[in-house]
Amino acid sequence: MSSNLIAELRWRGMIQDIMPGTEEQLLKEMTTLYVGFDPTADSLHIGSLVPIILLVHAKKCGHKSIALVGGATGMIGDPSGKSDERNLLDEATLEKNVNGIRNVLSRFLDFNSTEKNAPILVNNYDWMKEFSFIDFAREVGKRITVNYMMAKDSVKKRIAGEGEGMSFTEFTYQLIQGYDFQHLYKNYNCLLQMGGSDQWGNITTGTELIRRMNGEGAKAYAMTCPLITKADGTKFGKSEGGNVWLDADKTSVYDFYQFWLNTSDEDAEKYIKIFTFLDEKTITDLIAKHREEPHMRTLQKRLAEEVTIFVHSEDALRQAILASQILFGKSSAEDIKSLSDADFLSIFNGVPQAQISKADFNELTIIDALSGKTGFLPSNGEAKRELKANAVTVNKEKVGEGFVFSADNLINGKYVLIGKGKKNNYIIEVR
């Protein structure tokens, strides 16, 4: 990887706005920089992958990364990119969210490292909780004019919009975020803040506050990356089930893997630069190969593999690929039985289900499983016809009319997958 962080991010299409002098500062010496994460949920979704990747790139290029979790700013709500005021979170929810985000970030950045440029994790509530309103108004509020704050897009759009306008609470957000930068500048010699392009106004308020609180010679820098979009105009990071999360208990690894695998050709060319750490030559070769044989989906496969390994692990990737083969290719009963509960239910999400008791299962015949006990086929006669046609499978293996179930057929001790023909599946859950 290039030791020039800005050059690295530029060829990847990850720079939207950058303050003059930023690249020179980063080339001059190891620089401390930060990105903030607001605790609006107890995990992060793939929209937060870009700022995480920015911090990882910075670390790889020899700089010191700070990840800031906004325990204080999360109490207020960032108006940037929002048309309405956010609901305020109570302290218990906020603490749960902060801890959840801390756990996610710890998977990507080693906060226990002893290296010179080891990343740091901070919570702005730690320095804001003792700040009285009067002190904040005197020390921070008097440094930035209302005219300056009103000129920011995040403020102008809300005031000019059709909604209820903007509360004083949200209006102060850019000052508090600006003070975060000042605090990190003073205590950690942090010289650069990075974020999404919707954060440019808040970040530059921070650089201005640093200059005004520390004298004209104080230098601080700003850089933003473009907000990720999809070529078809739909919102990035959403699937049919909602947000695509970075925690497997919110979005299964299989669904996560499938999200990237289903990326369009146009988006895959952009995303493989942003969401992977593959070098420029490797990516250029992959794009060329993909354009020659787009039906092979070379880009999507590599993208899905790289991001799944980065967010989860190589073992998790193997499970996701196995799950895909089970659903779309040839697989055995042993393959299905190796799936976790979450992956099994995830790949067969939407497949019809029936529940039967353990007592009924112990004497269950294939005819009853197809018709009598489940009603998936309208009659025993039709069940017999399908069996004679060799069209029925149990856990992906063909069975005949004399088949009787046993505990050995149970997946994770409670599921059986029955198939009729190539495309019709259903699940029996034994309770």
Residue pairs with C-beta under 8 A, 6 or more apart in sequence:
1 8
1 57
1 60
1 61
1 277
1 279
2 8
2 61
3 61
3 62
4 23
4 26
4 27
4 61
5 26
5 57
5 58
5 61
5 63
6 15
6 18
6 22
6 23
6 26
6 223
7 23
8 57
8 61
9 15
9 54
9 57
9 225
11 273
11 280
12 273
12 274
13 226
13 270
13 273
13 274
14 50
14 53
14 54
14 225
14 226
14 273
14 274
15 223
15 224
15 225
15 226
16 197
16 200
16 224
16 225
16 226
17 197
17 200
17 222
17 223
17 224
18 222
18 223
18 224
19 204
19 207
19 221
19 222
19 223
21 219
21 221
22 192
22 221
22 222
22 223
25 31
25 191
25 192
25 219
25 221
26 61
26 63
26 192
30 62
30 63
30 64
30 116
30 117
31 63
31 64
31 191
31 192
32 63
32 64
32 65
32 66
32 184
32 188
32 189
32 190
32 191
32 192
33 58
33 63
33 64
33 65
33 66
33 190
33 191
33 192
33 193
33 194
34 65
34 66
34 67
34 68
34 181
34 184
34 190
34 192
34 193
34 194
35 51
35 52
35 54
35 55
35 65
35 66
35 67
35 68
35 193
35 194
35 195
36 68
36 69
36 70
36 73
36 124
36 177
36 180
36 193
36 195
37 44
37 48
37 51
37 67
37 68
37 69
37 70
37 101
37 105
38 70
38 73
38 74
38 78
39 69
39 70
39 71
39 74
39 89
39 94
39 97
39 98
39 100
39 101
40 74
40 86
40 89
40 97
41 97
41 100
42 96
42 97
42 99
42 100
42 101
43 100
43 101
43 104
43 245
43 246
43 247
43 250
44 52
44 101
44 104
44 105
44 245
44 246
45 237
45 243
45 244
45 245
45 246
45 251
46 236
46 237
46 243
46 244
46 245
46 246
46 259
47 228
47 236
47 237
47 243
48 246
49 246
49 275
49 307
49 311
50 196
50 225
50 228
50 274
50 275
51 194
51 195
51 196
51 225
52 105
52 108
52 109
53 274
53 275
54 194
54 225
55 65
55 67
55 108
55 109
55 119
55 194
56 65
56 108
56 109
56 277
57 277
58 64
58 65
58 194
59 65
59 109
59 117
59 119
60 277
62 117
63 117
64 116
64 117
64 118
64 119
64 120
65 109
65 117
65 119
65 120
66 119
66 120
66 121
66 122
66 184
66 188
66 190
67 105
67 109
67 119
67 120
67 121
67 122
68 122
68 123
68 124
68 180
68 184
69 98
69 101
69 102
69 105
69 121
69 122
69 123
69 124
70 123
70 124
70 180
71 94
71 95
71 98
71 123
71 124
71 125
71 126
71 128
72 123
72 124
72 125
72 128
72 129
72 176
73 124
73 173
73 176
73 177
73 180
74 89
74 94
74 97
74 98
75 88
75 89
75 94
75 125
76 88
76 169
76 170
76 172
76 173
76 176
77 85
77 86
77 87
77 88
77 169
77 170
77 173
78 86
78 154
78 170
78 173
78 177
78 202
79 85
79 154
79 155
79 158
79 166
79 170
79 171
79 173
80 154
80 198
80 199
80 201
80 202
81 154
81 198
82 158
83 157
83 158
83 161
83 163
84 163
84 164
85 164
85 166
85 167
85 170
88 169
89 97
98 123
98 125
100 247
102 121
104 246
104 247
105 111
105 121
106 121
107 311
108 310
109 119
109 121
110 118
110 119
111 118
111 119
111 120
111 121
112 118
113 119
120 188
122 184
124 176
124 180
124 183
127 183
128 176
128 179
136 175
136 179
139 213
140 175
140 178
140 179
140 182
140 209
140 213
141 175
143 209
143 212
143 213
144 175
144 178
144 205
144 208
144 209
144 212
148 205
148 208
149 155
149 171
149 174
149 175
149 205
150 156
150 159
152 174
152 201
152 202
152 205
153 200
153 201
154 174
154 198
154 201
154 202
155 166
155 171
155 174
155 201
158 165
158 166
158 170
159 165
159 166
173 202
174 201
174 202
174 205
175 205
175 209
177 202
177 203
177 205
177 206
178 202
178 205
178 206
178 208
178 209
179 206
179 209
180 206
181 190
181 193
181 203
181 206
181 207
181 209
181 210
181 220
182 206
182 209
182 210
182 213
182 214
184 190
185 191
185 210
185 214
185 218
185 220
186 214
191 219
191 220
191 221
192 220
192 221
192 222
192 223
193 203
193 206
193 207
193 220
193 221
193 222
193 223
194 203
194 222
194 223
194 224
194 225
195 202
195 203
195 224
195 225
196 224
196 225
196 226
196 227
197 224
197 225
197 226
197 227
198 227
199 224
200 222
200 224
203 222
203 224
204 222
206 220
206 222
207 220
207 221
207 222
210 218
210 220
211 218
211 220
228 236
228 237
228 271
228 274
229 236
230 236
230 264
230 267
231 264
231 266
231 267
232 264
237 243
237 244
238 244
239 251
239 255
239 259
241 251
241 255
241 349
243 250
243 251
244 251
244 255
244 256
244 259
245 251
246 311
248 256
248 312
248 316
248 342
249 342
251 259
252 342
252 343
252 345
252 346
253 308
253 312
253 316
253 317
253 319
253 320
253 343
254 319
254 320
254 323
254 324
254 343
254 346
254 347
255 346
256 307
256 308
256 311
256 312
256 320
257 304
257 308
257 317
257 320
257 321
257 323
257 324
258 304
258 320
258 324
260 271
260 275
260 300
260 303
260 304
260 307
260 308
261 297
261 300
261 301
261 303
261 304
261 324
262 300
263 271
263 299
263 300
263 303
263 304
265 290
265 294
265 299
268 290
268 299
268 300
268 303
269 287
269 290
269 299
271 303
272 278
272 283
272 286
272 287
272 299
272 302
272 303
272 306
273 283
275 303
275 306
275 307
275 310
276 283
276 302
276 303
276 306
276 307
276 310
277 306
277 310
278 286
278 302
278 306
286 298
286 299
286 302
287 299
289 298
290 296
290 297
290 298
290 299
305 317
308 316
308 317
308 320
309 316
309 317
319 339
319 340
319 343
320 343
322 331
322 335
322 338
322 339
323 339
323 343
323 346
323 347
324 347
325 331
325 335
326 335
326 336
326 339
326 347
326 396
327 347
327 348
331 396
332 396
332 397
333 394
333 395
333 396
333 397
333 409
335 396
336 344
336 395
336 396
336 411
336 417
337 395
337 411
337 412
339 347
339 411
339 412
340 412
341 412
344 411
344 412
344 415
348 417
348 425
348 427
351 425
351 426
351 427
352 376
352 426
352 427
353 426
353 427
353 428
353 429
354 373
354 374
354 375
354 376
354 426
354 427
354 428
354 429
355 428
355 429
355 430
355 431
356 364
356 373
356 374
356 428
356 429
356 430
356 431
357 430
357 431
358 430
358 431
360 373
361 405
361 428
361 430
363 404
364 373
364 404
364 405
365 403
365 404
365 405
366 383
366 387
366 392
366 394
366 399
366 400
366 401
366 402
366 403
366 404
366 405
367 380
367 383
367 384
367 387
367 401
368 374
369 394
369 405
369 416
369 418
369 428
370 376
370 377
370 382
370 383
370 386
370 387
370 392
370 418
370 420
371 377
371 378
371 379
371 380
371 382
371 383
372 380
374 426
374 428
376 418
376 420
376 426
377 383
377 386
377 420
384 401
386 392
386 420
386 421
387 399
387 400
387 401
388 401
390 398
390 400
391 420
391 421
392 398
392 399
392 418
392 419
392 420
393 399
393 418
393 419
394 403
394 405
394 409
394 416
394 417
394 418
394 419
395 409
395 411
395 416
395 417
396 417
396 419
405 416
409 416
410 416
410 430
411 417
414 429
414 430
414 431
415 427
415 428
415 429
415 430
416 427
416 428
416 430
417 425
417 426
417 427
418 425
418 426
418 427
418 428
419 425
